[in-house]
Amino acid sequence: MTAGVEQVPSVRDDPKTFTVADPQLADHPKEANLPMSAPNKSYDPVEVTALSADEVEHATAGALAAISAAQTLDELKEARIAHTGDKAPLSLARAEIGALPPQARADAGRRVGAAVARIRDALSERQEQLERERDEQVLITERVDVTLPYDRAVQGARHPVSMIADKLSDVFVAMGYEVAEGPEVEAEWYNFDALNIPPDHPAREMQDTLFVSPPEGAPAGTRSGIVLRTHTSPVQIRTLLSRPLPLYVVSPGKVYRNEALDATHLPVFYQIEGLAVDEGLTMADLRGAIQAFVDALFGAGLKTRLRPDYFPFTEPSGDVSMECHVCRGASTKPGPGGDTASCRTCRSSGWIEIAGCGMVNPRVLVACGIDPDRYSGFAFGLGIERALMLAHGINEIRDTYDGDVRFSRAFGTEI
């Protein structure tokens, strides 16, 4: 040994305690004599009460009761945390197993392990049960009954006026025409002046035309210069001003007149007008165009005729009549006994007036900046409701706007 160094007793000299040669511990005899770790052959039963069979069974029963009482997955999650988490009774009991003597640890471990297994199985079973109930509830609340009738909503139909307008437009599009549209609230210049309708023409009076109110504060008698268009001819003027020549257009649309509602007149109705401006057009071209749409709408083989008429925007002008498509003129010819069969459609005249037409007035061409010495044109127009009435034998024009879906379904559904 080295002189001056105090000899430290070996732990083998006293297995219970040993002395530390540290001057700082000289004043603390209790800290100088530290107990040494040794096998735990005796223990305090109070410290490991949680490991008793009764306590384990009590904790297990409480866990199983909480699991069974859980009615939702969220409640089951709370029960899982409370009875299997780090602070659960069985988790705390498992931590005390190390305090038992060796001969008691195995029995306590098996007891706690069996309890934990029972709780884990109960959790798994309850989890599956609640998930199954949730899925069944979803199937009930979000179920789509494919056996329900699919046609509970009454099936509608396209309005027959729209169908006739599209049919007429298709006829002219097939002939090379373009469909043109324009505003329904129109300036007087487009609706009247550019069409050679003078300021004193009766059509420009309040009893025939619907004028837009002038601005507030305007002098009495002042007109706004804005009207609800009385025909679709303003669309032709706008087209002549905006598109290059030659020009072939057809313009279906809604028009407005200050007229009383009766069996043959409407204040709001639909028109379709056609316009062609090119070099060398004549009345023969007009006759061919008219015959084409008569054949498409009423069937081939019907005769057409032109009779002189007057329109400010065409010169010469005429009205178009076609042979009655019902009696084919037979109502005007005497039968075998000398009597004639009456026809309600043509009133036994053999002819039905369907449209107005004529060659475009040179003044209209000049108003649109077109040389009338080089170009000529023709125009025609008819009411779409009237064409519908003639084609299907409808006697009351108001039927077309009563809003009864049965009327539209009578003409079939087009998609």
Phi, psi and omega in degrees: 000151178276135182295145177089352182252125181289137181281127180271125179297145178283150178294342179287338180292325179215105184291347183273317183222165172213154184255135179260125180279078181229118182304328182293338181265005183295325181275359183234079184296330179293321180283339179285331179258087183272138178289146181258142180299139179208163179304138181272094182267350175219145184216165179270116182300335180295324183289341183238034180299326182298343181269358180291155182300321181293317181293320178297317180294322178295316178295321180295316180298319178296320179294315180296322178295318179294322179294316180294328182282346181293123182258347179225167178294328177293318177295324178294325177296319178296320178295323179297315180294320184290330188244356175230359180284184183295332182258012178290152181305316181290328177293320176293323178295321179297326179292338181273354182300326180296342180277351181277153173293158185307320185290345181258345185294318184298315182296316179295321179297317179295322181295312180292319180299318178297321179294317179297321179296318178299317180295318180297317179295319179296320177298314181297316180295316179293325177299312180297320181295314180293322177295322178295317177297321178297315180296321178295322178293322177296319179296329180282312185284330183249021184285141174252115182276101182284353179270355179294149178299135182271347187247035179293324176286130182295129181285131179268196180204155174296145181292136183299331177295317177296322180295317179294319179299316179294323180295316178295319178298319180297325179300314183281328175298323177294338178269001178103006179279160173248150177270128180239146179228159180207175183289150177274334172265114194234153175284149181301327184297316179289324186279332185232298191301312182293344180260018175064032175260112188291163182299332182266012180289139181302332181295341183267007179273162184296335182285349180243333187241143177265111181265146173283140183299143177289168178299154178297140180088359179289147179302152179301139180087356181283135176262149181283341185078006180240133182228162164278121191306138181268350177200173179268008178299328176303331177297323178295320178297313179298324180290319178297329181278341188244345184243150180284160176267155358291159188226130176224108183225155172230136188229096173274150178173176183271141178227165187227136176225148176275073183234152177284147179280124176213195186293339184233002183227146177227143174286339176229122181209182184244142176235159168225130181233148177239148180218134175226127177229120183200176177279129173082016178285143182226180177297335178296321176295322178297315179301319180294320179294318180295317180298326181295316182282333174295317179297322182288325186271322187244353180108150183287154174101354179276137179280153174233155178218153176244135175235144183301141178210184180226130170220137184298332187263001175228149179199112359287163181237162178199164172250146185259129173237150177235156177298139183303125183281354178266304182264348181054034178084358183292337182289348179262357183250137179293143178277189181301325180268005181092352179271152177251143177276129182282152179230121181288331185291310181257002182057038176063025176266341179087349183228151178231124177283130186235334187200165170248152184202178175161175175276139185301130179297133180304331180294327177293318179296319180294320180298334180261009177076030181248138180284111181289344178283339180258321184248149171224167181199169175225157180217155178205158179201152177208158176280132183289322177299321179295320177298322178295317180296320180291319184291330187239011175067036179272128183264340185242111184292336180292340177299333184288344183231021176285343179081013179276116184295338178295329177293317180291321181294339179296339181261002179087163181256125176251138179240000000 
